[in-house]
Amino acid sequence: MKHFLRPGLLVAPLLGLAVAACGPNGKTDAAKPDLLSANLDTTVRPGDDFYNYANGTWFKQNPIPASESNWGIGKQVQNEIYGRLRKLNQDAAKATAAPGSTEQKIGDFWATGMDSAAINKQGLAPLQAELTRIQNISTVTGVQAAIARLQQLGVNALLGGYVQQDAKNSDKMALHLWQAGLGLPNRDYYFNKDARTANIRKEYEKHLSTMFGLLGQDAATAQASTQRVLALETKLAGASRKLEALRDPYANYNKMSLAQLDALTPGLNWKPWLAEMAFAKADTVIVGQPEFYQEASRLLRTAPLADWQAYLQWQLVHTYAPTLSQEFDQENFRFYGTVLQGATEQRPRWKRVLDAEEAALGEVLGQQFVKEYFTPETKKRYEQLTENITASFREHIGALDWMGDSTKQKALVKLAKITRKVGYPDKWKDYSSLEIKRDSYAANVMRANQWRYRYEARKLGQPVDRTEWGMTPQTYNAYYNPSNNEIVLPAAIFSIPGLVDAEADDAIIYGYAGASTIGHELTHGFDDEGSQFDEKGNLRSWWTKADRKAFDARVRGIVRQFNSYQVLDSLRINGKATAGENIADLGGIVIGLDAFKKTEQYKKGEKIGGLTPVQRYFLGYALGWQTHQRPERLAQALLTDVHSPAQYRINGPFADVPAFYEAFGVKPGDKLYRPDSARVKIW
């Protein structure tokens, strides 16, 4: 939910803007049932499983819909904004809008996306020119040209190229190459031997064969194409790094000249290839995983052209399947929605079109919604909350007993220089050059992908725009960007379904928004990865050796703690891969709590809904992780996500916080109880 921005991170799904905040009296409406009390499952002891104690009744009353792989507070917020977006799109589609206007683009995108009859009639036609281009490849140079073309169409074919700040020179935009090109979620799916993953591989083979059949190949040819793709992808997966290895910023920073890149990948001439990808200005490249590109180079030299043709056809149709006729869309959902994530029916088309429109025209939609749903007054309120949480963090750094004064002073400088972006951007993206028509849904998505690619590619060699946002205001998410040393808090992340401003007391807000979002993102600047970047956003060592050693010892403690959690079948949490998020969760909780202790509600100590202020604070935090998911989705997350499952984002860090024990009377013998010596304390 709350992310540490990293290479290749996609913008989160479109979510909502029903903003909640504390009212002037700091109390909930007495005429309305208390939200926190209503969610409690009192048959569960808080000291045994706080996740289900806090949210159990809500889970029972809100089962996961058939069309979803998970369900929770974020999806509720999402549904609220979906309704508003639907009305806006329907009105735009009916209007006689000026060509090139925002209304015309929104209306035409919606109209083509919703016209399933036209989409089914067009079939594969929107991709035919690209498929023919791939079929006509006759040389390795032709393979490279096709890859360059597909990159600009948003197709994840072999290369993971993007423009982002240089981690060691944050004032410069640099070209990065990251491992990419797999059809399964990550490398582990190609090699893990457990029954669940082995079955997914079998289903993936069926999926590939079906998709090639839909491309017009007979059964034998489709099976041959499937084996070609599997062979290529398995070799690429074998050269890909594991999830936890991708979190080491030094190991994934390998800057080299184009001549050095050519030497790393014999047989490839990168300068003209990069020019084909709109990166002609590149003179150096930061390669994340050199061994991956060595293997990619070897495969380009040695794999038969037929292998590459099958692979590129697959990657293209995989990317655009949701925009094509029903048979492509349904088969894509069968594997990626049902097999991988457990959903048993498609979400309504109108919601899926809105998701695609979010990717294509996100800030256009954002401008429309902040005007109505996130007023300047609300923005100011959350800016003040952010200041209060930051002040608490400042006090925590000053009081640390394991960090020396020299590092403390630098940490305080870094904290002071964190840019805090709240609600929405001061400057919006200009979509005037994006062309949207009523000819084809797939064509509109293709044009949007090309526009976004060019928008990002033009940043190479340009000054860094530190005002830009990587998420839209209507995104229920947030992030810390180490190169900008900034936290970005979209308006929607403060939303609580069913509550308006006057109904949420400070305890809820400080737990829900202050701890799980603001404090969490601030702590990312000082987690195991973010702490390696200085106040200017540069990757460099700024700690004393003794302080770094003391910090690393505490990080190892939280890694051990989360490694011990067995979640599903034989699957455990990957403590090393999730360390940054677990550190940020724990940090946000203790920082937010001390900020809350300065409020009038805490000082008065009055109960609401039978709950003390501190109990409400912890329940407010748990509200932020009020989500449950299907086993298939959970299994995928354990292999691919740097975030722990929601249950352990509550139970895990709470078990380390003394105030939690005091608030809920947790004693030895309770399942969450950890002796003092085992509790992790970092920030």
HURACOR-V892610 format. One record per pair of residues at least 4 apart in sequence whose ideal C-beta (glycine too) atoms are under 7 Angstrom apart, sorted by the first residue. I is the first residue (numbers start at 0). J is the second residue. If there is no record, write none. Layout:
# HURACOR-V892610
I/J, I/J
This chain:
# HURACOR-V892610
0/73, 0/476, 1/476, 1/477, 1/515, 1/516, 1/519, 1/520, 2/8, 2/476, 2/478, 3/478, 3/479, 3/523, 3/528, 3/529, 3/579, 3/580, 4/8, 4/469, 4/478, 4/479, 4/480, 6/161, 6/163, 6/175, 6/177, 6/287, 7/159, 7/177, 10/469, 10/470, 10/474, 11/470, 11/474, 11/475, 11/476, 12/77, 12/354, 13/77, 13/80, 13/353, 13/354, 13/357, 13/473, 13/474, 14/73, 14/76, 14/77, 14/80, 14/473, 14/474, 14/475, 14/491, 15/76, 15/77, 15/79, 15/80, 15/473, 15/475, 15/491, 15/494, 16/80, 16/368, 16/372, 16/373, 16/473, 16/490, 16/491, 16/494, 17/76, 17/79, 17/494, 17/496, 18/372, 18/373, 18/377, 18/490, 18/493, 18/494, 18/500, 19/493, 19/494, 19/495, 19/498, 19/499, 19/500, 19/503, 20/377, 20/380, 20/500, 20/503, 20/508, 21/25, 21/503, 21/504, 21/505, 21/508, 22/26, 22/500, 22/501, 22/502, 25/504, 25/505, 25/599, 25/600, 26/504, 26/607, 27/31, 27/33, 27/502, 27/504, 27/607, 28/501, 28/502, 31/502, 32/37, 33/37, 33/607, 33/608, 34/38, 34/497, 34/498, 35/507, 35/608, 35/610, 35/615, 35/618, 36/608, 36/609, 36/610, 37/56, 38/53, 38/54, 38/56, 38/57, 39/52, 39/53, 39/56, 40/51, 40/52, 40/55, 40/56, 43/47, 43/48, 43/51, 43/52, 43/55, 44/52, 44/669, 45/49, 45/52, 45/663, 46/663, 46/665, 46/666, 46/669, 46/670, 46/671, 46/672, 47/669, 47/670, 47/671, 48/52, 48/650, 48/670, 49/53, 49/621, 49/649, 49/650, 49/653, 49/671, 50/54, 50/621, 50/645, 50/646, 50/649, 50/650, 51/55, 53/618, 53/621, 54/58, 54/621, 54/625, 55/59, 56/60, 57/61, 57/625, 58/627, 61/70, 63/67, 63/69, 63/70, 63/627, 63/629, 64/70, 65/342, 65/343, 65/344, 66/342, 66/344, 66/345, 66/346, 67/74, 67/342, 68/340, 68/341, 68/342, 68/628, 68/629, 68/631, 68/632, 69/626, 69/627, 69/628, 69/629, 69/632, 70/74, 70/626, 70/627, 71/625, 71/626, 71/627, 72/76, 72/496, 72/622, 72/625, 72/626, 73/77, 73/475, 73/626, 74/78, 75/79, 75/496, 76/80, 76/475, 76/491, 76/494, 76/496, 77/81, 77/475, 78/82, 79/496, 80/84, 80/473, 81/85, 81/350, 81/353, 82/86, 83/87, 83/368, 84/88, 84/353, 84/364, 85/89, 85/349, 85/353, 86/90, 87/91, 87/105, 87/367, 88/92, 88/105, 88/109, 89/93, 90/94, 91/96, 91/102, 91/105, 91/106, 91/109, 92/106, 92/109, 92/110, 94/102, 94/106, 96/100, 96/102, 96/103, 96/106, 97/103, 98/103, 99/103, 99/431, 101/105, 101/363, 102/106, 103/107, 104/108, 104/360, 104/430, 104/433, 104/435, 105/109, 105/360, 105/363, 106/110, 107/111, 107/435, 107/436, 107/437, 108/112, 108/356, 108/359, 108/360, 108/435, 108/443, 109/113, 109/352, 109/356, 110/114, 110/437, 111/437, 111/439, 111/440, 111/443, 112/352, 112/355, 112/440, 113/348, 113/349, 113/352, 114/118, 115/119, 115/348, 116/120, 117/121, 118/323, 118/324, 118/440, 119/324, 119/325, 121/125, 121/324, 121/439, 122/324, 123/127, 123/323, 125/439, 125/441, 125/442, 126/130, 126/315, 126/316, 126/319, 126/441, 127/131, 128/132, 129/133, 129/315, 130/134, 130/312, 130/315, 131/135, 132/145, 133/145, 133/308, 133/311, 133/312, 134/308, 136/141, 136/142, 136/145, 136/304, 136/307, 136/308, 137/141, 139/143, 139/299, 140/144, 141/145, 142/146, 142/299, 142/304, 142/307, 143/147, 143/272, 144/148, 144/275, 145/149, 145/311, 146/150, 146/156, 146/157, 146/158, 147/272, 147/275, 147/276, 148/152, 149/154, 149/156, 149/311, 149/314, 149/315, 150/154, 150/156, 150/158, 150/160, 150/276, 151/277, 151/449, 151/452, 152/445, 152/448, 152/449, 153/318, 153/448, 153/452, 154/314, 154/315, 154/318, 155/179, 155/180, 155/314, 155/318, 156/180, 156/311, 156/314, 157/179, 157/180, 157/295, 158/176, 158/179, 159/176, 159/177, 159/178, 159/179, 160/174, 160/176, 160/276, 160/278, 161/175, 161/455, 162/172, 162/174, 162/455, 162/456, 162/458, 162/459, 163/173, 163/175, 164/169, 164/171, 164/172, 164/173, 164/463, 164/482, 164/536, 165/169, 165/171, 165/173, 165/285, 166/248, 166/252, 166/482, 166/538, 167/252, 167/537, 167/538, 167/539, 168/537, 169/463, 169/482, 169/535, 169/536, 169/537, 170/463, 172/458, 172/459, 172/460, 172/461, 172/463, 173/283, 173/285, 174/278, 174/281, 174/284, 174/459, 175/285, 175/287, 176/284, 176/286, 176/287, 176/292, 177/287, 178/239, 178/240, 178/287, 178/288, 178/291, 180/235, 181/185, 181/232, 181/235, 181/236, 182/203, 182/232, 182/313, 182/317, 183/188, 183/189, 183/203, 184/188, 184/635, 184/638, 184/639, 185/242, 185/638, 185/639, 186/190, 186/236, 186/239, 186/241, 187/191, 187/638, 188/196, 188/199, 188/200, 189/232, 189/233, 189/236, 191/196, 192/197, 193/197, 193/569, 194/198, 195/199, 195/568, 195/634, 196/200, 197/201, 198/202, 199/203, 199/338, 199/339, 200/204, 201/205, 202/206, 202/334, 202/338, 203/207, 203/334, 204/208, 204/225, 204/229, 205/209, 206/210, 206/330, 206/334, 207/211, 207/225, 207/228, 207/313, 208/212, 208/221, 208/222, 208/225, 209/213, 209/330, 210/214, 210/313, 210/316, 210/330, 211/216, 211/221, 211/224, 211/225, 212/216, 212/218, 212/221, 213/326, 213/327, 213/330, 214/312, 214/316, 216/220, 216/221, 216/224, 217/221, 218/222, 219/223, 220/224, 221/225, 222/226, 223/227, 224/228, 224/309, 225/229, 226/230, 227/231, 227/305, 227/306, 227/309, 227/310, 228/232, 228/309, 228/310, 228/313, 229/233, 230/234, 230/306, 231/235, 231/298, 231/302, 231/306, 231/310, 232/236, 233/237, 234/238, 234/294, 234/298, 235/239, 235/294, 235/295, 238/290, 238/291, 238/294, 239/288, 239/291, 240/244, 240/245, 240/288, 242/573, 242/576, 242/639, 242/641, 243/573, 243/575, 243/576, 244/250, 245/251, 246/528, 246/576, 246/579, 247/251, 248/252, 248/528, 248/531, 248/538, 251/287, 251/288, 252/285, 252/538, 253/285, 253/286, 253/289, 254/283, 254/285, 255/259, 255/260, 255/283, 255/284, 255/286, 256/283, 257/261, 257/269, 257/270, 257/282, 257/284, 258/262, 259/263, 260/264, 260/269, 260/284, 260/286, 261/267, 261/268, 261/269, 263/289, 263/292, 263/293, 264/292, 264/293, 264/296, 265/296, 266/296, 266/300, 267/272, 267/296, 267/299, 268/272, 269/273, 270/274, 271/275, 272/276, 273/278, 273/279, 273/281, 274/278, 274/279, 277/453, 277/456, 278/456, 278/459, 280/459, 280/460, 281/459, 286/292, 289/293, 290/294, 291/295, 292/296, 293/297, 294/298, 295/299, 296/300, 297/301, 298/302, 302/306, 302/307, 304/308, 305/309, 306/310, 307/311, 308/312, 309/313, 310/314, 311/315, 312/316, 313/317, 314/318, 315/319, 316/320, 316/327, 319/323, 319/441, 319/444, 320/327, 320/328, 320/331, 321/328, 321/331, 321/351, 322/440, 322/441, 322/444, 323/327, 323/328, 323/441, 325/329, 326/330, 327/331, 328/332, 329/333, 330/334, 331/335, 332/336, 332/337, 332/345, 333/337, 333/338, 334/338, 334/339, 335/339, 336/340, 336/342, 337/341, 337/342, 337/343, 339/631, 339/635, 340/629, 340/631, 340/632, 340/635, 341/629, 341/630, 341/631, 341/632, 346/350, 346/351, 348/352, 349/353, 350/354, 351/355, 352/356, 353/357, 355/359, 355/444, 356/360, 357/361, 357/364, 357/471, 358/447, 359/444, 359/447, 360/364, 360/430, 361/365, 361/471, 362/366, 362/427, 362/428, 362/471, 363/430, 364/368, 364/471, 364/473, 365/369, 365/423, 365/471, 365/472, 365/473, 366/427, 368/372, 368/472, 368/473, 369/373, 369/422, 369/423, 369/472, 369/490, 373/377, 373/378, 373/422, 373/423, 373/472, 373/490, 375/379, 376/380, 377/381, 378/382, 378/421, 378/422, 379/383, 380/384, 381/385, 381/421, 381/422, 381/493, 382/386, 382/421, 383/387, 384/388, 384/508, 384/512, 384/513, 384/517, 385/389, 385/419, 385/421, 385/488, 385/517, 386/390, 387/391, 387/594, 388/392, 388/513, 388/517, 388/518, 388/521, 388/590, 388/591, 388/594, 389/393, 389/414, 389/521, 390/394, 391/395, 391/590, 391/593, 391/594, 392/396, 392/414, 392/521, 392/590, 393/397, 393/411, 393/414, 394/398, 394/593, 395/590, 395/682, 396/407, 396/410, 396/411, 396/414, 397/407, 399/407, 401/549, 402/406, 402/407, 402/546, 403/407, 403/543, 403/545, 403/546, 404/408, 405/409, 405/543, 406/410, 406/542, 406/543, 406/546, 407/411, 408/412, 409/413, 409/541, 410/414, 410/525, 411/415, 412/416, 412/534, 413/484, 413/524, 413/533, 413/534, 416/484, 416/534, 417/484, 417/485, 417/486, 417/521, 417/524, 418/483, 418/484, 418/485, 419/486, 420/468, 420/485, 420/486, 420/487, 420/488, 421/488, 422/472, 422/490, 423/472, 423/490, 424/466, 424/468, 425/466, 426/466, 432/450, 433/446, 433/447, 433/450, 434/446, 435/443, 435/446, 436/443, 438/442, 439/443, 440/444, 441/445, 442/446, 443/447, 444/448, 445/449, 446/450, 447/451, 448/452, 449/453, 450/454, 451/455, 452/456, 453/457, 457/461, 465/483, 468/487, 469/478, 469/480, 469/487, 470/474, 470/476, 470/478, 470/487, 470/489, 471/489, 472/489, 472/490, 472/491, 473/491, 474/489, 474/491, 475/491, 475/492, 475/494, 476/489, 476/492, 477/486, 477/487, 477/488, 477/489, 477/492, 477/516, 477/520, 478/487, 478/520, 479/486, 479/520, 479/523, 479/524, 479/529, 480/485, 480/487, 481/529, 481/532, 481/536, 482/536, 483/536, 484/524, 484/532, 484/534, 484/535, 484/536, 486/520, 486/521, 488/492, 488/516, 488/517, 492/516, 493/512, 495/503, 495/511, 498/502, 498/503, 503/507, 503/508, 504/600, 504/607, 504/615, 505/509, 505/595, 505/598, 505/600, 506/510, 506/595, 506/600, 506/612, 506/615, 506/616, 506/619, 507/511, 507/615, 507/619, 507/622, 508/512, 508/513, 508/619, 509/513, 509/514, 509/591, 509/594, 509/595, 509/616, 509/619, 510/514, 510/591, 510/616, 510/617, 510/618, 510/619, 510/620, 511/515, 511/619, 511/620, 511/622, 511/623, 512/516, 512/517, 513/517, 513/518, 513/591, 513/594, 513/595, 514/518, 514/519, 514/587, 514/588, 514/591, 514/620, 515/519, 515/587, 515/620, 515/623, 516/520, 517/521, 518/522, 518/586, 518/587, 518/590, 518/591, 519/583, 519/584, 519/587, 522/526, 522/582, 522/583, 522/586, 522/587, 522/682, 523/529, 523/579, 523/583, 524/529, 525/529, 525/530, 525/682, 526/530, 526/579, 526/582, 526/583, 527/554, 527/578, 527/579, 527/582, 528/579, 531/538, 532/536, 532/537, 532/538, 533/537, 533/539, 533/541, 542/546, 542/547, 543/547, 544/548, 545/549, 546/550, 547/551, 548/552, 550/554, 551/555, 552/556, 553/557, 553/679, 553/681, 554/558, 554/578, 554/582, 555/559, 556/560, 556/679, 557/561, 557/578, 557/581, 557/582, 557/679, 558/562, 558/574, 558/575, 558/578, 559/563, 559/574, 560/651, 560/679, 561/572, 561/574, 561/577, 561/581, 561/643, 561/647, 561/651, 562/571, 562/572, 562/574, 564/571, 564/572, 564/647, 565/571, 566/570, 566/571, 566/572, 566/633, 566/637, 566/644, 567/630, 567/633, 567/634, 567/637, 570/634, 570/637, 572/577, 572/637, 572/643, 572/647, 573/577, 574/578, 576/641, 577/581, 577/641, 577/642, 577/643, 578/582, 579/583, 579/641, 580/584, 580/641, 580/642, 580/643, 581/585, 581/643, 581/651, 581/652, 582/586, 582/681, 583/587, 584/588, 584/648, 584/652, 585/589, 585/652, 585/655, 585/679, 585/681, 586/590, 586/681, 586/682, 587/591, 588/592, 588/620, 588/652, 588/656, 589/593, 589/656, 589/682, 590/594, 590/682, 591/595, 592/596, 592/616, 592/658, 595/601, 595/616, 596/601, 599/603, 600/612, 601/612, 604/611, 604/612, 606/610, 606/611, 607/615, 610/614, 610/615, 610/618, 611/615, 611/662, 612/616, 613/617, 613/658, 613/662, 614/618, 614/662, 614/663, 615/619, 616/620, 617/621, 617/653, 617/659, 617/662, 618/622, 621/625, 621/649, 624/645, 624/648, 624/649, 626/645, 628/632, 628/633, 629/633, 630/634, 631/635, 632/636, 633/637, 633/644, 634/638, 635/639, 636/640, 636/644, 643/647, 643/648, 643/651, 646/650, 647/651, 649/653, 650/654, 650/671, 652/656, 653/659, 653/671, 654/671, 654/673, 655/673, 655/678, 655/679, 655/680, 657/661, 658/662, 659/663, 659/665, 660/665, 665/669, 665/671, 665/672, 666/672, 667/672, 668/672, 673/677, 673/678
